[in-house]
């Protein structure tokens, strides 16, 4: 006659072994997804840094060009700054 306790113990040990195998597979799957996402995040950060450097480079050249024009035409530059200040003032006053 079979011992029900030993049969139950054997079934539980098999189920535990199967669960351990499944947990290992899930762990591997999660690990590979984390590596892929980390790589994508690093690539995105590198692209953003490249774009920021390019934007800063372009902005610096624009500011230098504007400064050169302002030095060559100080009266016109003053008029442009005065008009821009007035436009900003009207916009801010209009918000009230």
Phi and psi in degrees as a GROMACS rama.xvg file:
@    title "Ramachandran Plot"
@    xaxis  label "Phi"
@    yaxis  label "Psi"
@TYPE xy
-78.1925  144.691  UNK-2
-86.5182  114.054  UNK-3
-62.6482  -33.063  UNK-4
-66.4365  -44.6645  UNK-5
-66.698  -37.4537  UNK-6
-63.1321  -44.5402  UNK-7
-63.6301  -43.218  UNK-8
-61.233  -43.1655  UNK-9
-63.353  -42.5496  UNK-10
-63.0468  -43.4003  UNK-11
-64.3839  -39.7277  UNK-12
-65.0869  -38.928  UNK-13
-63.9737  -44.2283  UNK-14
-64.0468  -40.0824  UNK-15
-63.9778  -41.8734  UNK-16
-63.0732  -41.5194  UNK-17
-65.3494  -41.7588  UNK-18
-62.9342  -38.7851  UNK-19
-63.1914  -40.1042  UNK-20
-64.6131  -42.8803  UNK-21
-64.8989  -40.3281  UNK-22
-63.2695  -38.6345  UNK-23
-63.0988  -42.5084  UNK-24
-63.956  -44.5888  UNK-25
-62.4611  -40.8806  UNK-26
-62.4332  -43.2168  UNK-27
-62.8539  -42.4426  UNK-28
-62.7971  -45.722  UNK-29
-63.9952  -40.9676  UNK-30
-61.5743  -42.18  UNK-31
-68.9597  -35.917  UNK-32
-66.7936  -39.0211  UNK-33
-63.4329  -42.3639  UNK-34
-62.6034  -42.0345  UNK-35
-64.3358  -45.7077  UNK-36
-64.8498  -37.2386  UNK-37
-63.8669  -42.3045  UNK-38
-63.3914  -42.4439  UNK-39
-63.8838  -40.7353  UNK-40
-64.9046  -40.7451  UNK-41
-64.2176  -41.5768  UNK-42
-62.9857  -43.4057  UNK-43
-63.874  -40.6124  UNK-44
-65.4785  -39.3899  UNK-45
-65.6285  -41.8957  UNK-46
-62.804  -42.9263  UNK-47
-63.4903  -40.6044  UNK-48
-64.9427  -41.1904  UNK-49
-61.9675  -44.019  UNK-50
-65.4602  -38.9682  UNK-51
-64.9494  -41.2154  UNK-52
-63.2733  -42.1283  UNK-53
-63.8119  -43.7358  UNK-54
-63.1757  -43.1286  UNK-55
-63.5044  -39.4979  UNK-56
-62.7709  -46.1447  UNK-57
-65.0196  -42.0507  UNK-58
-62.8311  -40.2364  UNK-59
-61.6764  -42.2037  UNK-60
-66.7872  -37.0588  UNK-61
-65.0194  -42.5076  UNK-62
-65.4858  -40.8702  UNK-63
-63.0913  -42.05  UNK-64
-64.5926  -42.3295  UNK-65
-65.0221  -38.3571  UNK-66
-65.7969  -39.2303  UNK-67
-62.7759  -44.3861  UNK-68
-64.199  -41.5674  UNK-69
-64.1741  -35.9923  UNK-70
-69.5404  -35.1731  UNK-71
-76.4717  -29.416  UNK-72
-134.016  72.9553  UNK-73
-64.1441  -33.7701  UNK-74
-68.0727  -44.7779  UNK-75
-64.8326  -39.7777  UNK-76
-63.9709  -40.5254  UNK-77
-63.8518  -40.5135  UNK-78
-64.5318  -41.4479  UNK-79
-64.463  -44.0826  UNK-80
-63.9714  -39.5484  UNK-81
-63.1291  -45.6119  UNK-82
-64.7794  -40.2984  UNK-83
-64.9761  -41.2827  UNK-84
-63.1178  -40.3489  UNK-85
-66.2395  -41.4275  UNK-86
-62.5242  -42.5197  UNK-87
-64.924  -40.8537  UNK-88
-61.7317  -44.4044  UNK-89
-63.9783  -39.4681  UNK-90
-64.3226  -42.7605  UNK-91
-70.1735  -37.661  UNK-92
-68.8917  -34.4288  UNK-93
-67.413  -19.3378  UNK-94
-77.0389  -15.7933  UNK-95
